[in-house]
Amino acid sequence: MYLNKAIIYGNLTRDPELKALPSGAKVTNFSVATNRIWKDKAGVKQESVDYHNIVLFGRLAELAAQYLKKGSSALIEGRMQTRSWDDASGVKKYRTEIVGDVMQFGPRSSGAGGAGSSRDGDAGNKTTHPPIAPSQEQLETIEYPEEDINPDDIPF
């Protein structure tokens, strides 16, 4: 059995580009930067940055183009793929990319947590959300008044 699985978490280096294939399917391309920090033999802190090309299809492509932008954090799961083509001068070119099938948004830049995730599977496009853990204690329920609330009565 063979396994081709990539999991990347990093920041987008450019805005996603949404395009349509001749078949009408949507495709989005962008890149994600990841970094690695370590100390060398002399104890000096070193840092290395890698850039990963990401390709998303279908509803996942539309969601990425709608909600992600340069600097956004995202977790992408998918498979590695290398494409090759001949450029205009006849030189063979190669591009290795991650074809994503799961995307999870990172925290929002305003500091609020954004934990939404999306999954694009073989059975069709679907959006999943993290499971809600059952509470150990019963929460008190809020009972709302039966009369309508006048917005002018709200103090803020």
C-alpha positions as CSV (number, residue, x, y, z in Angstrom):
1,M,0.0,0.0,0.0
2,Y,1.2,3.5,-0.9
3,L,0.3,6.8,0.8
4,N,0.4,10.3,-0.8
5,K,-0.7,12.7,1.9
6,A,0.3,16.3,2.6
7,I,-0.8,18.4,5.6
8,I,0.3,22.1,5.5
9,Y,-0.4,24.9,8.0
10,G,0.8,28.3,7.2
11,N,0.1,31.8,5.8
12,L,-1.0,32.6,2.3
13,T,1.7,34.5,0.3
14,R,-0.8,35.9,-2.2
15,D,-4.6,36.2,-2.7
16,P,-6.2,33.1,-4.1
17,E,-6.9,33.2,-7.9
18,L,-10.3,31.7,-8.8
19,K,-10.7,30.5,-12.4
20,A,-13.0,28.2,-14.3
21,L,-11.9,25.2,-16.3
22,P,-13.4,24.6,-19.8
23,S,-15.7,22.0,-18.2
24,G,-17.1,24.8,-15.9
25,A,-15.4,23.4,-12.7
26,K,-13.9,26.1,-10.4
27,V,-10.2,26.0,-9.5
28,T,-8.2,28.2,-7.2
29,N,-4.4,28.5,-7.0
30,F,-2.4,30.1,-4.2
31,S,0.7,29.5,-2.2
32,V,1.3,29.0,1.5
33,A,4.5,29.7,3.4
34,T,5.7,27.6,6.3
35,N,8.7,28.1,8.5
36,R,11.1,26.1,10.6
37,I,13.2,27.4,13.5
38,W,16.1,25.6,15.0
39,K,19.5,26.2,16.7
40,D,22.7,25.2,14.8
41,K,25.7,23.6,16.4
42,A,26.9,26.9,17.7
43,G,23.6,27.6,19.4
44,V,22.6,30.3,16.9
45,K,18.9,30.5,16.1
46,Q,18.2,29.7,12.4
47,E,15.1,30.0,10.4
48,S,14.0,28.5,7.0
49,V,10.9,29.3,5.0
50,D,9.3,27.0,2.4
51,Y,6.7,27.9,-0.1
52,H,4.0,25.4,-1.2
53,N,1.7,25.7,-4.2
54,I,-1.9,24.8,-3.4
55,V,-4.7,23.9,-5.9
56,L,-8.3,23.5,-4.8
57,F,-11.3,22.4,-6.9
58,G,-15.1,22.8,-6.8
59,R,-16.8,24.4,-3.8
60,L,-13.6,24.3,-1.8
61,A,-12.0,26.6,-4.5
62,E,-14.9,29.0,-4.2
63,L,-14.7,29.1,-0.4
64,A,-11.0,29.8,-0.5
65,A,-11.4,32.6,-3.0
66,Q,-14.2,34.1,-0.9
67,Y,-12.7,33.9,2.6
68,L,-8.9,33.7,2.3
69,K,-6.5,36.5,1.4
70,K,-2.8,37.2,1.5
71,G,-1.6,36.7,5.1
72,S,-4.5,34.5,6.2
73,S,-3.7,31.3,8.0
74,A,-5.0,28.0,6.6
75,L,-4.5,24.3,7.1
76,I,-4.7,22.3,3.8
77,E,-4.8,18.5,3.6
78,G,-4.4,16.8,0.2
79,R,-2.0,14.9,-2.0
80,M,1.3,15.9,-3.7
81,Q,1.3,16.1,-7.5
82,T,3.9,17.1,-10.0
83,R,2.9,18.5,-13.4
84,S,5.2,19.0,-16.4
85,W,4.8,21.0,-19.6
86,D,6.9,22.5,-22.4
87,D,7.1,26.2,-22.3
88,A,7.1,28.5,-25.4
89,S,10.8,27.9,-26.0
90,G,10.5,24.1,-25.8
91,V,12.1,23.8,-22.3
92,K,10.4,21.2,-20.1
93,K,9.0,22.8,-16.9
94,Y,7.9,21.1,-13.7
95,R,5.7,22.3,-10.8
96,T,5.0,20.3,-7.6
97,E,1.8,21.3,-5.8
98,I,-0.6,20.1,-3.2
99,V,-4.1,19.3,-4.5
100,G,-6.2,19.9,-1.5
101,D,-9.3,18.1,-0.5
102,V,-9.7,19.5,3.1
103,M,-9.3,23.1,4.2
104,Q,-9.5,24.6,7.6
105,F,-9.3,28.4,8.2
106,G,-6.9,29.6,10.8
107,P,-7.6,32.2,13.4
108,R,-8.9,35.6,12.2
109,S,-6.4,38.5,12.2
110,S,-8.7,40.4,14.7
111,G,-7.8,37.8,17.3
112,A,-11.2,36.0,17.2
113,G,-10.9,32.2,16.7
114,G,-12.0,31.0,13.3
115,A,-12.4,27.2,13.5
116,G,-14.5,26.5,10.5
117,S,-13.5,23.7,8.2
118,S,-14.5,22.5,4.8
119,R,-14.2,19.1,3.2
120,D,-14.6,18.4,-0.5
121,G,-15.0,14.6,-1.0
122,D,-15.9,12.1,-3.7
123,A,-19.5,12.0,-2.6
124,G,-20.0,15.7,-3.5
125,N,-19.2,19.0,-1.9
126,K,-20.0,19.4,1.7
127,T,-19.1,21.6,4.6
128,T,-18.3,20.2,8.0
129,H,-17.9,22.0,11.3
130,P,-16.1,20.9,14.4
131,P,-18.2,18.7,16.7
132,I,-19.8,20.3,19.7
133,A,-18.8,18.6,22.9
134,P,-21.7,17.8,25.2
135,S,-21.7,19.9,28.4
136,Q,-21.3,18.1,31.7
137,E,-23.7,20.6,33.4
138,Q,-27.1,21.6,32.4
139,L,-27.1,25.2,31.2
140,E,-29.8,27.6,32.3
141,T,-32.1,28.5,29.5
142,I,-33.0,32.1,28.8
143,E,-36.7,32.8,28.8
144,Y,-37.5,35.6,26.4
145,P,-40.5,38.0,27.0
146,E,-43.5,37.4,24.9
147,E,-44.0,41.0,24.0
148,D,-42.0,42.6,21.1
149,I,-38.9,44.5,22.0
150,N,-38.8,48.1,20.9
151,P,-35.3,49.0,19.5
152,D,-35.6,52.5,21.0
153,D,-35.6,50.9,24.5
154,I,-32.2,49.4,24.1
155,P,-29.6,51.6,25.9
156,F,-26.7,51.1,23.5
